[in-house]
Amino acid sequence: MLDQVFPKPATSSKRLPNQRWQIYPQQPEFAQKLATINNISPIISQLLINRGITTPEAAQAFLDPESLILPSPLEDFPDLAVSVELLQQAIATKAKIAICGDYDADGMTSTALLLRSLRSLGAQVNYAIPSRMHEGYGINKRIVEEFHSEGVELILTVDNGISAFEPIARARELGVKVIVTDHHDIPQKLPPANAILNPKLIAESSPYRGVAGVGVAYILAVSLAQQLGEMKGLVSPMLALFTLGTIADLAPLTGVNRRWVKRGLKQLPKSHLPGIQALIQMAGVQARGEAGVQGENNISFSSPSSPKSLKPEDIGFRLGPRINAIGRIGDPQTVIELLTTDDMGIALERAMQCEQTNTRRQQLCEEIEQEAIAYVETEFVSSLPQDRILVVVQPNWHHGVIGIVASRLLERYGVPVFIGTYEDEQLIRGSARGIPEFNVFEALEYCHDLLGKFGGHKAAGGFSLPAENLPTLRWRLCEFANQCLEPQHLKPLLKIDAQVDFSEINQQLYQQLNALHPCGMDNPDPIFWTSQVHVVEQQTVGKGHIKLTLAQNINDQQYKFKAIAWRWRDYFPLPSQIDIAYKLRENHFNGNTSIELELLGVRLPQVNSRRLSPDHLFYNSSTQTLKSKFQLNQRPYTCGIYQNAGLPELRIKNSQGKVLVMHPGRTIGLLGTNREDAIEVDISQPQYDSIIQAALQALSNRNAESSNAPPTKECGL
């Protein structure tokens, strides 16, 4: 029996998060060199290396984004000059301008930004946003013809339009000029607009490449104001809306996004826009210095008494969801009025509507999530290893929130999720979320003949289909998933920056991390891990969170930290001893400042607190064969590093002739008595990892002794 050969460790009665831990390789010498040149700490330079920043110049530009020398947007966006000229002419002739926006946070902040700026510059401008429930995403012929009937001469799309060939062609037939501002992927055939502004059409090396829809709107509005010589009083409100939309849309915080967002976060708390102030007040967000965070569901690490700035988390977890909730299940006009009014009374009314809608959105998400989990556990959970995908469709779910539920199911089950609900008996509409090794848009294209409308990108998408095609769609998606996913991919991936002990966590370390802020997409908060941590106390709080006290014993001294694990009620109670992965947060309470941990991952403890790397042993084996013997749990093993087809591999053999084989850099090994009949196993699992660590320790000791192991018969696998 395999369990007798490689015994399983004792486990908790409750399951643990189903995760893959990917720990970045540490490069201490290179990190020290980069640290010396840029006058930063080695840990910051290692974190920069982990993020692909490997030159002193790139590090300087990242740490001080204001030092970045920006080209003129007019140089990078070919149609920007034409767009400015079209708007300038429309303002001069008092021609009617109409904006077609989108119902997500990016689209609504983009619409509000251009409405405010164009009105300030004297334009006659109005807007329309398509119905999420009845029309779906993007400009359509109805909107175009309605604009034309109202005498509109220039249409400006924001956060949409790049794929709207037919509606824009219709506008041109009617004699209406069109400027497309968008940031979505480029279709094979561009629409016949008078001008197109899209960062996907400019050089990949451009610092403007990563801007969201609101970033394109911001660039256009600033360029127009500069051309008209009317910059006074415009930049600050536009920057506030840019910051709100960029973070809420999960745009990468690199290039100009990092530079402008860093400015915007400092300006948001003192913004003169009534809508921003009302939203901040209603969400209970407090500005702070360079530390602290608001969490989910009104559970927060407290803020210091000297407010200075907001954090991206304040927008991502507090402000953004209140705006997005309106787009999901409410009327986008509420948000547009919130962000364009100069009346504080109206702003507070609209912010209250956002608050009420977000509460309803949370309730809907919770209800649908629980229904979806119950359905999956009953119908699909046993077949997930074979299907490698979830296709979940049920009636009476709100289409506006199923995308959020898809993300939560992906987090729970670790497989791509396609979730839908019936519009009527004949039609299903849905959303999809993918994992790193799975391309959602390619999966939808693979099923194009079964679908109605569909679109998206690598990580997410949307689709519709005739209800009668659902069984075939499920089968086809399983077929696609099995072509691109291996068993080891079916766990959520957690990328971890470095291992630290509790004795290393202090205010000095936390303050050093401020150099990386603002953190977000493409610049995530640093994630650390610590081994063999004791759970001293734990309890559930709020809507299913776990609050803990954790301890680590180091050299006869105990170090303790408070921690929170958001939405982990299904894992309560956690085992008494665990390895943990987490972010650092700062808490201010009663005048005292302390560091707390936000748990992102846990696993059962590995064999050693500072794990052995096999790299140097594999390297040495290129010139000599390393062999050794060891015992684990009173069972004898032999082990060695051998060459197979010119590549080194570690083989561990037990007394019954079973052999475990691992290769450098792989998480899947082989287990069996011969290579032909061997099965693939996940060697990161504790029962295998503990044996591998013990073998590496034995080989490392033998290597250090510079002596050959006693002759043993080679492992036969």
C-alpha positions, 0 to 999 in steps of 0.5 A: 500500500502506498500509504504504508510506504509513504505514510500520510501525516495527521491532519485536522478535521477541517480542510485547509486551503487548496493552494500551490505555494510558489516561493521566489528564488532568493538572490542575496548577492545580486540583491545586495549589489542592487541595494548598495547602488540604489541605497536601499535595504537588501530586502527591498532590492530582493522584492524588486527583483521578484517583480522583474526590476533588475537594473539600477535605472529601473529600480530608481524609476520605480522607487521614485516615479516622479523621476521618470521622464515622460514623453508627450502623449501626443508623441505616443498616441497617433490619433491624440492630436486629431481627437483634441482638434475634433473636440476643440472644433466642437466646443468652438462651434457649440456642437453637441457632444455625447459620451457613451460610457460603461457600467463598471467603475472604470467606465463610470469614472471615465464618463464623469471625468470627461463630463466635468472637464468638457463642461468646464471647457465650455462644451455642450455635452451629455452621456448615455450608458447601455443597460447591463441587463438588457443591452450588455456592454458597449455602444450599440445602434440604438444609442447611436441613432438616439444620439443622432435624433438629438442632434449630436455631432460628435460621439466620444466612447469611453472604456468601450468602442474598440470592437463596436464596428457596426454601431460606429459604422452606423454613426458615420453613415448618419454623419456623426463623428466618432472618437473611440477611447478604450483600453481593451484588446484590439480586434482584427478589424478596427471600427471606422472612427475618426480617431482611436485612442487605445494604449494597446495600439501604442509601443509596448515600451511606452509608459502609457501602455498600462492605462485603463479607460479612465487613464485614456480619458485623463490623457485626452482631457489634460491634452485638450485643456493644455491646448485651450490654455484652461488648466487651472482648477481642472487637474486635481478633480480629474486626478481624483477620478483617474485614481479611483477608476484606475485602482477599481479597474485593477489596472497595473500600478506601473509606468504613469499609473504608478506616478499618477496614482501615488499623487492621487492617493495623497489628494483624495482625502482633501478633494474638493469634489463633493462626490468623493468626500461623500463616498469617503464619508459613507464608506467610513474610510479614514486617510492615514500616513504610509501605513494601515489598511481597511479590511472587508465588511467594516472590520478594519485595522484602525487609522492614525490620528494624522491623516495624510493619504489613502491606500489602494486597499481603501479604493479596492475594498471600500470605495470601488465596490460601492461604485461597482455595485451600482453598475452591477445591480443599480442605475449608473446615473446614480454614480455619474451624478455623484461624481459630477455634482457640486452640491454636497446634499445631492452627493450625500444622497447619491452616496447613500444610494451607493451604500444601500445598493452595495449592501444588497450586492453583498447579500446577493453575492452571499446567497448565490455563493452558498447556493453555488457551493452546495450545487458544486459539492453535490454535482461536480466536486468528485469529477473536478480532477477529471473535468478540470473546470467548473460550469455552473448554471442555475436559474434566478441568479442576478447576472450583475453579481455572478462574476464576483461569485465566479471569482470566489468559486475559483478561489475555493476550488482552484479551477477555471469557472464558467457561471451563468443564469437563465435570462429566459427558457431559451437563453443563458448569460454568464461570466468566466474567470480563469487561472494563470495556465488557462486562457478564458478568451481562447476557451470561449473561441474554442466554443464559438459555434455554441455561443451567442455573444462572447468576449474577454481576455486571458483572465476573465470573460462574458458569454451568452448561449442558447440553453439547449447548448449547455450540455455540449458547452460543458463537454467542450470546455472540459475538453479544452481544459484537459488540453492545457491544464495538468493536475498540479495546476488545479490549485490556486497559485500563491506567489510568495516573496521570501521567508521570514521568522517572527523575530525579523518582523518589526516597525523597521521592516514595515517602514522599509516596505513603504518604498514599494507603495502604492501596491496593486496589480503588477506590483502586489503587496509583499507576501512572506511566509513563516514555518512552524507557527503555533495557533494560540487563539482563534475565533470567527468574527464578522461575516466568516473571518478568522481572527487569530493570535499566532506564535513562533518559538525561536531560541527559547523566546516566543514571538506573538502576532495578531492575524486576520484571515478574511472569509475563511470560516470553512477552514475553522478551526485551523490546526494548532501548528501550521506554516503561514503565508501573509501580508504585513499590516499596521494597526493603531489602537489607543495610541499604540502601533503594532504589526499584524498579519493578513493570512493568505495561505496555510499548510501543515508544517514542513520538516525543517524551518529553513528548507533545504534546496536541492540545487547545489546537490544536483549541481555537484552530481554532474561530476559525482554520484551522491548516495546515502541512507537515512531513517524517517519515522523508524523506516529505512531509506536509501537515496541518491542523485543520478543522471537520467538522459543527461539530467539529474534526478533524486531517487528515494527507495524504501525497504519494499522497493518503492521509489520516489523520483523528483527532478529540479524545479518540478512539483510533480514526481514519480512513484512506483517500482519501475518507470513504466508503471509509476504514477505521478504524485504532487511532491509538495504534499507533506507526506512526500515533501518530508521524505524529500527533505530528509533525503536532501539532509542526508545527502547534504551531510554526506556531501559535506563529509566529502566521502562516498556512501556505502555501496548500494544497489541503484534505485531501479526506477 
